[in-house]
Amino acid sequence: MTKVLITGGAGFVGSSLAERLLAQEYEVHVIDDLSTGSLANITRARRSPHFHYYVDTVTNTQLLEEVVSKVDVIYHLAASVGVKLIVDKLIDSIKNNVWGTETVLEAAYKYRKKVLLTSTSEVYGRSNTEPFRETDDLRMGPTIKSRWSYACSKALDEYLGLAYFLERQLPVIVVRLFNTVGERQTDAYGMVVPTFVKQALAGQPLTIYGTGQQSRCFCHVQDVVEALQALMENEASIGEVYNIGSTEEITIDALADRVIALTGSSSKKQYIPYAEAYKVGFDDIQRRVPNIDKVHALTGFTPRLTIDDIIRRVQAEMLQTPQTDLAEKSPAVHAQ
């Protein structure tokens, strides 16, 4: 039985990956400090005798090394996520990402374990070469624009992971996740799809920051975790960087229209200037589209679910789950 560690495994993506692997009779260990994850996310996973979880941070080196010594491979998903959280907690976000990754890599090196390190499409920054390819130059904004601290911290994670591969021959794979969405994703940190669906079901205005002409590509979490597993289990992926995401592009304005139509909501759209939505120093990316030729060539990965499929699934989950705060106003942040 293959044994895996998923850091951040009680999060939206990590818990979906855990369930997928458990269904294939893997033994799954999870470390999560629940800063953005939730025990509710691993309710089904906890029913399995092959599932083990630890509520702690990956910077607890004693616990981390104990777990790493038991497993065969590591999926490192633990990180600060969501633009709202990043902008609100700059210092913690930078430290969590860089220090956490360094700790995981060092433990992996000590016990010679393969690591799949999740990065983000944010690292492409202001690059105007689209769709984004893994070999493109990265173009960050100025340090005075605090939003870029997240992109820089994740780029440093990538450099560090690949340095362990080059200098210490640690088997490391880097993946850059584009906008991942689906069931269990919370609106608490400004994730736009659950925010829009929640607002639409409550009959509230769908709040759009900026003009709404910023465009994104949304990939369902089940498609994403399938790709993560395929890369982990292919030796040819070691030492490489891969984009994972959908190529179905949509503007935030059009996304709002789609949500209203599919939910049958009477909600209207409300536009809010960035200056009112964020702290000083925020900067946005107008267009973010991945080129996924590289991961497709190696694994055959092609996202199956469309944005309409995703909206319907998120809506169905919200209607099935008690939403005691559905009528409360929730913030929308659309620059994931």
N, C-alpha and C positions, 0 to 999 in steps of 0.2 A: 504494500500500500504506500503510494507516494505521500509524503508529508510536506505540507506547505505552511509558511507563515505569511499572513497578510497584515501588514501594518496599516492602521486606519480601516480595519476590517469591519467595523460597525458603522461605517459611513455608507453613503448612498451607493457608490460604485463597489466598495470593498465587500459589502454584505451581499450584493448580487453575485460577485465573483465567488464568494464563499459558498453560496447555495449551489452554484453551477458545479463547483468542484466536489462538494459533498454528494451531489447526485451521481457523480462518476466514481464514488467510493474512494475519494481522497481523504486523508486525515488533515483537518484544517485547524491551525492555531491562529488566533487573532489577538493583536495588541491594539488597544484604542483608548485614548484618554477621555473620549466622549465630549470633547470640546465642540466638535461639529457632528459627530456620529451619535448614535442612539441605540440603547438596548432593544428598543422596539424593532429596529431594523434587523436584528439577529434573532427574533423570536422563533422563526421557523428553523434556523440553523441550530439553535440550542437544543432542539429535540433530537438531534443526531448524537449518538455515542462517540462519533468521530470528530466532534467539534469541541474546541477548547478556547476559552477567551480570558483575557487578562485586562482589567481596567487600569491602565497605567500608560505612561509615555514611553516612547522608544528611547528616550534619553536616560531611562533607568537601565544602566548598562548591565547590572547584575541579572535582572529579569530578562533583558533582551538576549544576552549571551546564553542563558539557560535554555531559552526557547530555540534560538538559532542552532544550538548544538543538537537539537532533536530532529530538525526538519531537513528536507532535501533542497528546497528552493525558497526564495523570498520574493514576494510581490510587495514592493515598497510604495504604498499609496498614501501613507500618513503625511499630511501637509495642511497648511492653512489654505482655505478655499473660499471663493466668492469675493467679488470685487468689493462689496460693502464691508465685509469682514476685514479685508486687506487694508482698505483705506482707513477704517476706524482703529485698527490695531497694527500699526506699521512695525513697531519694534518686535512685538511678539511674532508677527508673521515672518519676518526675515529670520529671526533666531530659530523658530520652529522648523522652517524649511531647510536651512543650511546645517544647523547643529544636528537635527534629526537625521538627515541624510548621511552626514559624516559618521554618526554613531552606528547606523545600520551597515554602512559599507565596511567599517572597521570590524564589526562583529562577523560579517560575512567573510571577510578576508581571514580572520582568525580560524574560522571553521571551514573555509573553502566551499562556500555555498553560492550558487548562482542567484543573481539579483536582477529583477525587472524593476527599473526605476521609472516612475511616472512623472513626466514633466508636463508642460502645457504649451498650447499654441500662443500664449502670451509672449513667449520668448522671441517670436518673429517681430514683435514691436510694430514700428511704423514702416516696415518693409513694404515697398510698393510693387514688388514682384509677386504677382498672383496668377494662379493659385500657389500657395506656399509649398516649396520643396525642402526636404531635409538638408540639402546642401546650400540653401540660400544664405546670404549674409544676414545677420541679425542687426536690427536698427532700433535701438532704444531711444526714448525721449530723454530730456535733461534730468539730472538728479533733483532739481527743484520741483519737478512734477512727480509727486510721491507715488502715483500709480505704478510707475516703472520699477519700483523696488521689488515688487512681486516677480516681475519678469526677470529681473537681474538675479534674484535669489534662486529661481528655478534654472536659469542658465548656468549659474555657478554649480548647482546640483549636477547638471549634465556634465560639466567639465570635470567635476570631482569623480563622478562615476566612471567616466571614460579614462580618467587618469589612473584609477585603480585597475582598469582593464589593461592599459598600455604598460604601466610601470610594474604592476604586481600580478598581472595575468589573471585577475579576478574576472570570472564570466559575468559581464554586465550588459544588459539591454536597456536602451532608453526609448521611451515612447512619449510622444507629444499628443496629449488628448485635446481635441477640439471640443466644442460645446456638447457635453454629455447630459442627456436628459431622460426622464422616464419616471416610473412609479418610485415612491419613497423620497424623491428629491424634495427638500423643504424649500419654502420661499423665504425662510428666515434670514438668509444671507444674500438676498437680492437675486435669486435665480429666476430668470424671466418667465419661463414656461409655467412652472407652478404658480407664480405670482399672478400671471394673466388669467389662468384658469380659475384660480381662487376668487379673483376679483369678478370675473364674469359670472360665476355661480352665485355670488352674493349680490349681483346687480350693481356693483360699484363701477366707477370709471376705471378703465385700463390705463394706468399711468405710464406714459412714454417719456423717457428722458431724452432731451435734445430734439432733433427733428424726426427721429424714427427712421431715417434713411440709412442708418448703420445696418449692415447686413451680417448674418451669421449662418452657420450650417449646424443643424442639430442632429445628433446621432443618439439612437436609443441605447440605454445602458446594456441591454442584453447583447446587442451587436458589438459593443465595445469590449465586454468581458470575454466574448468569444475570441476576439482578436488578441487580447492580452494572453489568453491561454495558448493560442496557436503560436505566438511569438516565443513564449517561454519554452515551449516544447520543441522548438526548431533550433538546432545547434547553429545553423547558418545566421541566426539573428544576433549572435553574440558580438559585442563591440560596435553595434550599429544603432542608428537613430531612426525611428519610424513615426510618421503621422498616423493617427487613428481618428477618424471622424467621417461625417457624411459630406457629400459634395452637393447636396440639395440646398441651394442658397435662398435665403428669404430675408427681407428687411424686417426690422422690428415693427414698423408700421403695418406691413402686410401680415405679420404674425398676429398682431392684435386683431386685425380683421378676420383672420382665419379662426382664431379662438372664439370670437363673438359668434361667427356663423355656425361653427360646429357645436357650440354649447347651447345655441338658441337663445342667447342672452340679449337683454335689452340695453346692456351697458354701452356707454359711449367711450370715446378715446379722450384722454386728457394729456396735454403736452406740458412738461415741466422743464425749464432751463437747467442745464447742468449746474449752473452757479447756485441754484436753490437745492440741488439734490446731494451735492458732495461737499466735502471739505475743500479748502483751497489746495490746489496742487493736483486736481484730478485732470486726466487727459484720456481721450477715448480713441479707439481704433475703428475706423469707418467700415472696413471690409475684412473679413477673415474667412478664407476658403482654403481647404487643404488639397494638396495633390496626394492621393493615396496609392499611386502606381506601385510604390516600393513594397508596401505591405501586401498589396494584392498579388504582386508577382511572386512573393515568397509563400504566402499562406492561402491565397485565393479570397481574401477578405473583401466582401462587398456588403455594405449595410442593406438590410432587408426592409426595415420599417421606415415609412415616410413621416414627414412632419404631421400630416393628418392622423396617421396611426398613433403617433406619440400623444397628440392632444387628446384623442379619444381615450387612450389608456390612462392618462393622468386624470382626466375627468371622471372616468369610471371608478378609479381608486378613491378620489375625493368624495364621490357620492356614496361609496360603500363605507367610508371611514367617518366616524363622528367628527364633525368640524365645529367644535364648540366656539371657536373664534372666527368662523367664516365671515361673519358680518363686520368684524373689526378691520380697521384700515391696515393694510400691510404694504410696506415699501416695495417699489420695483426698481431694480437696477439692471440695465440692459447692456452692460459692457463686460460680459464674463471673460 
